[in-house]
């Protein structure tokens, strides 16, 4: 094992047991208190190498709490197998991986330079980086596939039959699925008792008066031979439709 790989493995272990474990404990306490509710825990999938987990980014608690909630839901597996199952992420480079305070994220990050490059270059880098993580590294990848927080989107939001919001899913998401052939797991996270509102801060303290956080798992979506002929746009539409359907599926 070379030095670079050794440093990365050490960083992963440090992330898991000094940062990840306290987050897991916090999420567990909030779940016991009823602040976080998983509606269908029986559908929570077992982590697999190359699995692509796609949560929405609804701006729970006026902050990025979802970034920490999602991996904490799978803690039983990655706590025991941190080097193989600790998820990778796609954080914004300017706010995170380029910031010395967030240097610990680099061991499991596909950074995106949203503010420095044009849209085309950004999308190509993001897509290729995710395909590499899913196919070459055979790692678990958590990706907020809307490309930003739902409540801050300036365009026209998509709406489910029950009025739940979602950003339009870009073809690049379909491109990644087509080239990685990953097993997709959709996760719906939302504040179940209060409307969402744009937050001015990247992070803020949770406002528990706004209601509890509802989490719902979708059935894994396999990439079958029938999907080979589908375009990235068609595949993105499939993920989009499945996410909207999951948002309305409150009877699990």
C-alpha positions in Angstrom: 0.0 0.0 0.0 1.5 3.4 -1.0 1.6 6.4 1.3 -1.2 8.2 -0.5 -3.6 5.3 -0.1 -2.5 4.8 3.5 -3.3 8.5 4.3 -6.7 8.2 2.6 -7.5 5.1 4.7 -6.4 6.7 7.9 -8.6 9.8 7.0 -11.6 7.5 6.4 -11.2 5.8 9.8 -10.9 9.2 11.5 -14.0 10.5 9.7 -16.0 7.4 10.8 -15.1 7.2 14.4 -14.5 10.8 15.4 -17.0 12.6 13.1 -19.4 10.0 11.8 -20.1 8.3 15.1 -21.3 11.5 16.9 -23.6 12.3 13.9 -25.0 8.8 14.1 -25.7 9.2 17.9 -27.4 12.6 17.2 -29.6 11.2 14.5 -30.5 8.2 16.7 -31.5 10.5 19.6 -33.6 12.7 17.3 -35.3 9.5 15.9 -36.1 8.3 19.4 -37.6 11.8 20.2 -39.7 11.6 17.1 -38.0 14.6 15.4 -36.9 12.2 12.6 -39.3 9.5 11.4 -38.4 6.8 8.9 -41.7 5.8 7.4 -40.6 2.5 5.9 -37.5 1.2 7.7 -38.3 -2.3 6.3 -37.4 -1.0 2.8 -34.0 0.4 3.8 -31.6 -1.5 1.5 -28.4 -3.1 2.5 -25.4 -1.1 1.2 -23.6 -2.7 -1.8 -20.4 -1.7 -3.6 -21.4 0.6 -6.5 -24.8 1.6 -5.1 -26.0 5.1 -6.0 -28.2 6.7 -3.3 -30.2 9.7 -4.5 -31.9 11.8 -1.8 -33.7 15.0 -2.6 -32.4 18.3 -1.1 -35.4 19.9 0.4 -33.6 22.3 2.9 -34.7 20.7 6.1 -34.2 23.0 9.1 -33.0 25.8 6.9 -29.6 24.1 6.6 -27.9 21.0 5.1 -29.0 18.5 7.7 -29.9 16.0 5.0 -26.2 15.7 4.1 -25.6 14.1 7.5 -29.0 12.4 8.0 -28.7 10.2 4.9 -25.4 8.4 5.6 -26.4 8.1 9.3 -29.3 5.9 8.2 -26.9 3.2 7.0 -24.5 3.4 9.9 -24.7 -0.2 10.9 -22.9 -1.2 7.8 -20.3 1.5 7.2 -19.3 1.6 10.9 -18.2 -2.0 10.6 -16.7 -1.6 7.0 -15.5 2.0 6.8 -13.0 1.5 4.0 -15.5 -0.2 1.6 -18.9 1.1 2.6 -18.5 4.7 3.9 -20.3 6.7 1.2 -18.7 9.2 -1.2 -20.4 12.6 -1.7 -20.5 15.4 -4.3 -20.0 18.6 -2.3 -19.4 22.0 -3.7 -15.7 22.6 -3.8 -15.8 26.3 -3.0 -17.8 25.8 0.2 -16.3 22.5 1.3 -13.3 20.7 -0.1 -11.4 23.9 -0.9 -12.0 25.1 2.6 -9.3 23.9 5.1 -12.0 23.4 7.8 -13.6 20.8 5.6 -10.4 19.1 4.5 -11.5 15.8 6.1 -14.2 15.5 3.4 -11.7 15.1 0.6 -11.1 11.4 1.3 -14.7 10.7 0.2 -15.6 13.5 -2.1 -16.1 14.2 -5.8 -15.8 18.0 -5.5 -17.8 20.3 -7.9 -16.5 23.8 -8.7 -19.8 25.4 -9.4 -18.7 29.0 -9.2 -15.4 28.8 -11.1 -16.3 26.8 -14.3 -18.9 27.0 -17.0 -22.0 24.8 -16.8 -20.7 22.3 -19.4 -17.3 21.8 -17.8 -18.9 21.5 -14.3 -21.4 18.9 -15.5 -18.8 16.8 -17.4 -16.5 16.8 -14.4 -19.3 15.8 -12.0 -20.6 13.0 -14.2 -17.2 11.5 -15.0 -16.2 11.7 -11.3 -19.3 9.9 -10.2 -19.0 7.2 -12.8 -15.4 6.5 -11.7 -16.5 6.2 -8.0 -19.4 3.8 -8.9 -17.5 1.6 -11.5 -13.8 1.8 -10.9 -13.7 2.3 -7.1 -17.0 0.2 -6.7 -18.0 2.6 -3.9 -21.3 3.8 -2.5 -22.2 7.3 -3.6 -24.7 9.6 -2.0 -25.7 12.3 -4.5 -28.3 15.1 -4.1 -29.5 14.7 -7.6 -31.5 17.9 -7.8 -28.2 19.8 -8.1 -29.1 22.2 -5.2 -31.7 23.0 -2.6 -35.3 22.7 -3.8 -36.4 25.9 -2.1 -33.8 28.1 -3.7 -34.5 27.0 -7.3 -35.4 30.1 -9.4 -37.0 28.1 -12.2 -40.2 26.2 -12.4 -40.4 23.4 -9.9 -41.9 20.0 -10.7 -44.9 19.0 -8.6 -46.2 15.6 -7.6 -49.9 14.9 -7.6 -50.0 15.9 -3.9 -48.0 19.1 -4.6 -44.6 17.9 -3.4 -41.8 19.9 -5.0 -38.7 18.7 -7.0 -36.2 20.4 -9.2 -36.1 19.1 -12.8 -33.6 16.3 -13.1 -30.8 17.1 -15.5 -29.8 14.7 -18.3 -26.4 14.3 -16.7 -28.0 12.2 -14.0 -29.3 9.9 -16.7 -25.9 9.9 -18.3 -24.2 8.7 -15.0 -26.8 6.0 -14.6 -26.3 4.8 -18.2 -22.6 4.6 -17.9 -22.4 3.3 -14.4 -25.3 0.9 -14.5 -25.5 1.4 -10.8 -28.3 0.2 -8.5 -30.3 3.4 -7.7 -31.9 4.0 -4.3 -34.1 7.0 -4.0 -34.6 8.7 -0.6 -37.3 11.3 0.1 -36.6 13.7 2.9 -39.0 16.4 3.9 -40.4 18.4 6.7 -43.8 16.7 7.2 -45.6 19.3 9.3 -44.4 22.7 8.0 -43.8 24.4 4.7 -40.2 24.8 3.5 -38.8 28.3 3.1 -35.5 29.5 1.6 -32.6 29.8 4.1 -30.0 32.5 3.8 -27.4 30.6 5.8 -25.6 27.4 4.7 -25.9 26.1 8.2 -28.2 27.1 11.1 -29.6 25.5 14.3 -32.6 23.2 13.8 -35.9 24.8 14.3 -37.9 22.0 15.9 -41.1 24.0 15.9 -41.3 23.6 12.1 -42.2 19.9 12.5 -40.5 16.6 12.3 -38.4 15.3 9.4 -40.0 12.5 7.3 -37.8 10.0 5.5 -39.0 7.5 3.0 -37.0 4.9 1.0 -37.8 3.9 -2.6 -37.4 0.4 -4.0 -34.0 -0.1 -5.6 -34.0 0.6 -9.3 -31.9 -1.9 -11.3 -30.3 -1.0 -14.7 -31.6 -3.7 -17.0 -30.8 -4.5 -20.6 -34.1 -2.9 -21.6 -32.7 0.5 -20.6 -29.6 0.3 -22.8 -31.4 2.0 -25.7 -32.7 4.8 -23.5 -31.2 8.3 -23.8 -29.8 10.1 -20.8 -32.8 12.4 -20.9 -35.2 9.4 -20.8 -33.3 7.9 -17.9 -33.3 11.2 -16.0 -37.1 11.3 -16.6 -37.4 7.9 -15.1 -35.6 8.9 -11.9 -37.6 12.1 -11.9 -41.0 10.3 -12.1 -39.9 7.7 -9.5 -38.9 10.5 -7.1 -42.2 12.3 -7.5 -44.1 9.1 -7.0 -42.1 8.3 -3.8 -42.9 11.8 -2.5 -46.6 11.0 -2.6 -46.2 7.4 -1.3 -47.3 8.1 2.3 -48.9 4.7 2.9 -45.7 2.8 3.4 
